[in-house]
């Protein structure tokens, strides 16, 4: 049963996601309000799950004056001989406000559920300061730091702790993107959320190439590390993915 604390995180995440309404202007002045990708393809897991199957992901970004809103979601499912061996869902929202060309503030909220991680769910909300370290026509590099709050619920029977753990965290992240050619883009994302009970780190390395029109191909390698894990699970999950991408 999800308790009152979980509901508070959900409400805060919803407020973050809807707060862009205060930054909207006349749509006629900006015909293309959103840009992003929709992905579908093959992935291979090594770690808590040893299966190969399909994944679906989507992300969108809207820039409106000094405001930038990002949203991303993904779902992964695997079955072997009629038995589900992997099931994962995640969503995150980020809202940033530029107060100068290279400096901005941000708010961030995320929630994920992975049946085979030993956690029932993990949810995070954070906010702080961002710095644009590099900004050229072909390259961008942003870094962020700020305090936050995380709720983690362990599966029953875990020696890492039964029930729910709530803790203050420090969130650090960096996002580097470079156009390596007219049709190919490289991106490296790193995040770390550190608290007294657990530190969660994630690295996403990807290369996206354009095939024709809005269609493209994306290769990505993701590593997720939990310092504290329940019994029967490993610290590191690795995912290699090849996806077909539609960019809008």
C-alpha positions as CSV (number, residue, x, y, z in Angstrom):
1,X,0.0,0.0,0.0
2,X,1.4,3.4,-1.0
3,X,1.4,5.7,2.1
4,X,0.9,9.4,2.6
5,X,4.6,10.2,2.0
6,X,4.5,8.6,-1.5
7,X,1.4,10.6,-2.3
8,X,3.2,13.8,-1.4
9,X,6.0,12.9,-3.9
10,X,3.4,12.2,-6.6
11,X,1.8,15.6,-5.9
12,X,5.1,17.4,-6.1
13,X,6.0,15.6,-9.3
14,X,2.6,16.6,-10.8
15,X,3.1,20.2,-9.8
16,X,6.5,20.3,-11.4
17,X,5.2,18.8,-14.6
18,X,2.3,21.3,-14.9
19,X,4.2,24.4,-13.8
20,X,5.1,25.2,-17.4
21,X,1.6,26.6,-17.8
22,X,2.9,29.7,-16.2
23,X,5.6,30.1,-18.8
24,X,3.5,29.5,-21.9
25,X,2.9,32.2,-24.6
26,X,0.8,32.4,-27.7
27,X,1.3,29.1,-29.7
28,X,1.0,31.0,-33.0
29,X,4.3,32.7,-32.2
30,X,6.1,29.3,-31.8
31,X,4.6,26.7,-34.2
32,X,6.9,23.9,-33.1
33,X,6.4,23.8,-29.4
34,X,7.9,20.4,-28.7
35,X,10.8,18.3,-30.1
36,X,11.9,14.8,-29.0
37,X,12.2,11.2,-29.9
38,X,10.1,8.0,-29.7
39,X,12.2,4.8,-29.6
40,X,11.4,1.1,-30.0
41,X,13.8,-1.7,-30.4
42,X,16.0,-4.5,-29.0
43,X,17.9,-4.5,-25.7
44,X,20.1,-6.9,-23.8
45,X,20.3,-7.0,-20.0
46,X,23.2,-8.2,-17.9
47,X,22.9,-8.2,-14.1
48,X,19.8,-8.8,-12.1
49,X,18.1,-9.9,-15.4
50,X,19.7,-12.0,-18.1
51,X,17.3,-11.7,-21.0
52,X,16.9,-10.0,-24.4
53,X,13.7,-8.4,-25.5
54,X,12.1,-5.1,-26.5
55,X,12.0,-1.6,-25.0
56,X,9.9,1.5,-25.7
57,X,11.1,5.0,-24.7
58,X,10.0,8.5,-25.4
59,X,11.3,12.0,-24.5
60,X,10.2,15.5,-25.3
61,X,11.5,19.0,-24.8
62,X,9.9,22.4,-24.9
63,X,11.8,25.7,-24.9
64,X,9.8,28.8,-24.3
65,X,11.8,31.9,-23.7
66,X,13.8,31.4,-20.5
67,X,11.9,28.2,-19.6
68,X,12.9,24.7,-20.7
69,X,10.7,21.6,-19.9
70,X,11.9,18.0,-20.4
71,X,9.9,14.8,-19.9
72,X,11.0,11.2,-20.5
73,X,9.4,7.9,-20.0
74,X,10.3,4.3,-20.7
75,X,9.0,0.7,-20.4
76,X,10.8,-2.6,-20.6
77,X,9.4,-6.1,-20.5
78,X,10.8,-9.5,-21.0
79,X,9.4,-13.0,-21.0
80,X,11.0,-16.4,-21.4
81,X,8.9,-19.6,-21.8
82,X,5.8,-17.6,-20.8
83,X,7.4,-16.4,-17.6
84,X,8.1,-12.7,-17.2
85,X,11.8,-12.1,-16.3
86,X,12.0,-8.3,-16.5
87,X,9.6,-5.5,-16.0
88,X,10.6,-1.9,-15.6
89,X,8.8,1.5,-15.8
90,X,10.3,5.0,-15.3
91,X,9.3,8.6,-15.8
92,X,11.1,11.8,-15.0
93,X,10.4,15.5,-15.4
94,X,12.7,18.5,-15.4
95,X,11.9,22.2,-15.5
96,X,14.7,24.8,-15.9
97,X,14.7,28.6,-15.9
98,X,17.6,30.5,-17.4
99,X,18.5,33.6,-15.4
100,X,21.5,34.3,-17.7
101,X,23.1,32.8,-20.8
102,X,25.1,30.2,-18.9
103,X,23.3,30.0,-15.5
104,X,19.9,28.5,-14.6
105,X,17.9,27.0,-11.8
106,X,16.1,23.6,-12.1
107,X,13.5,21.4,-10.5
108,X,13.5,17.6,-11.1
109,X,11.2,14.7,-10.2
110,X,11.4,11.0,-11.1
111,X,9.8,7.7,-10.2
112,X,10.8,4.2,-11.3
113,X,9.6,0.7,-10.7
114,X,11.7,-2.4,-11.4
115,X,10.3,-5.8,-10.3
116,X,13.7,-7.4,-10.5
117,X,15.8,-4.8,-8.7
118,X,14.7,-5.8,-5.1
119,X,12.9,-2.4,-4.8
120,X,9.1,-1.9,-5.1
121,X,9.8,1.6,-6.3
122,X,12.2,4.6,-6.0
123,X,11.0,8.2,-6.2
124,X,13.1,11.4,-6.2
125,X,12.5,15.1,-6.2
126,X,15.3,17.7,-6.3
127,X,16.1,21.3,-7.2
128,X,19.1,23.5,-7.5
129,X,21.6,25.3,-9.7
130,X,22.7,24.6,-13.2
131,X,25.7,25.9,-15.2
132,X,26.1,25.7,-19.0
133,X,29.8,24.8,-19.3
134,X,29.9,24.7,-23.1
135,X,27.6,26.1,-25.7
136,X,28.5,26.1,-29.4
137,X,26.4,25.4,-32.5
138,X,27.7,21.7,-32.4
139,X,28.3,21.1,-28.7
140,X,26.5,21.7,-25.4
141,X,27.6,20.7,-21.9
142,X,25.5,21.3,-18.8
143,X,26.1,20.5,-15.1
144,X,23.7,20.6,-12.2
145,X,23.8,20.3,-8.4
146,X,21.2,20.6,-5.7
147,X,19.6,19.0,-2.7
148,X,16.6,16.7,-2.8
149,X,14.6,14.0,-1.2
150,X,14.3,10.3,-2.1
151,X,11.8,7.5,-1.1
152,X,12.8,3.9,-1.6
153,X,10.6,0.9,-0.8
154,X,12.3,-2.5,-0.4
155,X,10.6,-5.8,-1.2
156,X,9.5,-7.7,1.9
157,X,12.1,-9.9,3.3
158,X,15.1,-7.9,2.2
159,X,18.0,-7.8,4.6
160,X,18.7,-4.3,3.3
161,X,15.6,-3.2,5.2
162,X,12.0,-3.9,5.0
163,X,9.4,-1.3,4.1
164,X,10.1,2.2,3.1
165,X,13.2,4.4,3.5
166,X,13.1,8.2,3.2
167,X,16.2,10.3,3.0
168,X,17.7,13.6,2.0
169,X,20.0,13.5,-0.9
170,X,22.5,15.5,-2.9
171,X,21.9,15.3,-6.7
172,X,24.6,15.9,-9.3
173,X,24.3,15.5,-13.0
174,X,26.0,16.4,-16.3
175,X,24.8,16.2,-19.8
176,X,27.1,16.5,-22.8
177,X,25.9,16.4,-26.5
178,X,27.9,16.8,-29.7
179,X,27.0,16.7,-33.4
180,X,29.8,14.4,-34.7
181,X,28.5,14.8,-38.3
182,X,25.5,16.2,-40.2
183,X,23.5,13.0,-39.4
184,X,25.0,11.7,-36.1
185,X,24.8,12.9,-32.5
186,X,26.7,11.7,-29.5
187,X,25.4,12.1,-26.0
188,X,26.8,11.3,-22.5
189,X,24.6,11.7,-19.4
190,X,25.8,11.1,-15.8
191,X,23.8,11.4,-12.6
192,X,24.5,10.6,-9.0
193,X,22.0,10.9,-6.1
194,X,23.8,10.4,-2.8
195,X,22.1,10.0,0.6
196,X,22.9,8.4,4.0
197,X,21.2,5.2,3.2
198,X,22.0,4.7,-0.5
199,X,23.9,6.3,-3.4
200,X,22.4,5.7,-6.9
201,X,24.6,6.5,-10.0
202,X,23.6,6.2,-13.6
203,X,25.5,6.6,-16.9
204,X,23.9,6.7,-20.4
205,X,26.1,6.8,-23.5
206,X,24.4,7.0,-26.8
207,X,25.0,7.6,-30.5
208,X,22.0,8.5,-32.8
209,X,22.2,8.5,-36.5
210,X,19.7,9.8,-39.0
211,X,18.5,7.4,-41.7
212,X,15.8,9.2,-43.7
213,X,13.4,12.0,-42.7
214,X,12.6,11.7,-39.0
215,X,13.7,8.1,-38.8
216,X,17.0,7.1,-37.3
217,X,18.9,4.5,-35.4
218,X,20.2,4.8,-31.8
219,X,22.8,2.8,-30.0
220,X,23.0,3.2,-26.2
221,X,24.8,1.7,-23.2
222,X,23.3,2.3,-19.7
223,X,24.9,1.5,-16.4
224,X,22.9,1.9,-13.1
225,X,24.7,1.3,-9.8
226,X,23.0,1.1,-6.3
227,X,25.4,1.1,-3.4
228,X,22.8,-0.6,-1.2
229,X,20.9,-3.5,-2.7
230,X,18.5,-6.1,-1.3
231,X,19.5,-9.8,-0.9
232,X,19.8,-11.7,-4.2
233,X,20.4,-8.6,-6.4
234,X,23.7,-7.2,-7.8
235,X,24.9,-3.6,-7.4
236,X,25.3,-2.9,-11.2
237,X,22.8,-3.3,-14.0
238,X,24.0,-2.9,-17.6
239,X,21.8,-2.4,-20.6
240,X,22.9,-2.4,-24.3
241,X,20.1,-1.2,-26.6
242,X,19.6,-0.8,-30.3
243,X,16.5,1.2,-31.1
244,X,14.7,2.6,-34.1
245,X,14.0,6.3,-33.5
246,X,11.4,8.7,-34.8
247,X,12.3,12.3,-34.1
248,X,9.7,15.0,-34.1
